[in-house]
Amino acid sequence: MPFHPVTAALMYRGIYTVPNILAEQHPVEIPEDELEEIREAFKVFDRDGNGFISKQELGTAMRSLGYMPNEVELEVIIQRLDMD
């Protein structure tokens, strides 16, 4: 299940919190240079390199950013942000 790279970057930068992300309904415009940074950050969290961030990888990423999600929260985030 993929994790939306724009949302990931906003979390990475500390701009969004989990409730804000889940409420967001419209696309966010980000300059190309920032998108490249987001792609690089995505690659760091996509440990197995398959182009997707799993629930386990998402948990690791969020904990590294100071969030402490439980399994249910991770599942809800994955289901709501799955762009597939």
Backbone hydrogen bonds, N-H to C=O, Kabsch-Sander energy under -0.5 kcal/mol:
donor,donor_aa,acceptor,acceptor_aa,energy
8,A,4,H,-2.3
9,A,5,P,-2.0
10,L,6,V,-2.0
11,M,7,T,-2.2
12,Y,8,A,-2.8
13,R,9,A,-2.5
14,G,11,M,-1.5
15,I,10,L,-2.4
16,Y,10,L,-1.1
21,I,17,T,-2.3
22,L,18,V,-2.2
23,A,19,P,-1.3
24,E,20,N,-1.1
24,E,21,I,-0.6
34,E,31,P,-0.5
35,L,31,P,-2.1
36,E,32,E,-2.0
37,E,33,D,-1.4
38,I,34,E,-2.3
39,R,35,L,-2.5
40,E,36,E,-2.0
41,A,37,E,-2.4
42,F,38,I,-2.7
43,K,39,R,-2.0
44,V,40,E,-1.4
45,F,41,A,-1.7
46,D,42,F,-2.3
47,R,45,F,-1.9
49,G,46,D,-1.5
53,I,1,M,-0.7
54,S,52,F,-0.6
58,L,54,S,-2.9
59,G,55,K,-2.3
60,T,56,Q,-2.2
61,A,57,E,-2.5
62,M,58,L,-3.0
63,R,59,G,-2.5
64,S,60,T,-2.0
65,L,61,A,-0.9
65,L,62,M,-0.6
66,G,63,R,-1.4
67,Y,62,M,-2.5
74,L,70,N,-2.3
75,E,71,E,-2.2
76,V,72,V,-2.4
77,I,73,E,-2.5
78,I,74,L,-2.7
79,Q,75,E,-2.5
80,R,76,V,-2.5
81,L,77,I,-2.3
82,D,78,I,-1.0
